[in-house]
Amino acid sequence: MNVFDFNYKILIYCGAYIIEFLIIYPFFACFKWNLLRRIGMTSAECKLVFSNRKNNFSLSKLIAKYGDKRLRIIDGLPRKLSHFTVGFWQIFIFNFFIQDTYIGMVGGLSYQFILLFLYIISYSSNKIFGLSGILYGADARIRDGIYGRKNALVVKFAFLNLLPLYFIEFMARDNLADSANLLLFPSFVFLPLTIGDALGEIIGATWGKQKLRVWGIGQINRKSLLGTTSVFLGSLLPLMFIAAFNGLSLPWWLLCLAVATTTMVVELIAPRGTDNFFIPLGNALVCLFFVNAFTVI
């Protein structure tokens, strides 16, 4: 790789991240605001939801007035559609333009450090249509109550999961039957988080019965069996499509099943707010195991 290629690809990443920050984040914050207005929330109540919630915020009153299921759906749709859009956008940019896990890691870590800094400095702000509204608008769940922003902030530390991905490349490079398959690992590590995890909350919040009590950062910490099943299927089917599209051998199909199962289990048992880190970490370890166990992979 020469210097020109490196600079060229980093510029592509910079452009992709600018689009993410200036378009995707504000869009889903506005989407959530409109959903709140559609169920009849007053402007003052919407501002309270978008605030840091340190004063006059009562989750029980909002649930009593608007219903737990409604708030659950409004929490799930903007947050997870944003999650899906950002994840898919980053995977798309990597697979079609970057195609280099080292540059992907450097670009991703650099951007996420900047983003984390912005999340921290805007944490206590109540400027609804300012930086805090854009960053926390879609991310801070209503049903997390006074811990809404804390949960969203903890999630932002998940970018450290880029390090295991590069570790996989380092460890697997000499063990792969085809070195070109290295470029498949980012999808196997992150696609289940992008699609499976997003579908789990959207489907579970909309149609699931929230009976599974879990640990997490929030006033209400429950999940549904339907949501957990959706995580599994939403992880397995896209990976099977990748395996079929690339004509991969049987061990790769077994890897699809192993990664989908890992994603489902980790999403269920990891404390809420930490699964964005632990899911890719678990998937990375599973991929590394398969690389060492199956020399034909």
Order of alpha helices (4+ residues) and beta strands (2+ residues): alpha-alpha-alpha-alpha-alpha-alpha-alpha-alpha-alpha-alpha-alpha-beta-beta-alpha-alpha-alpha
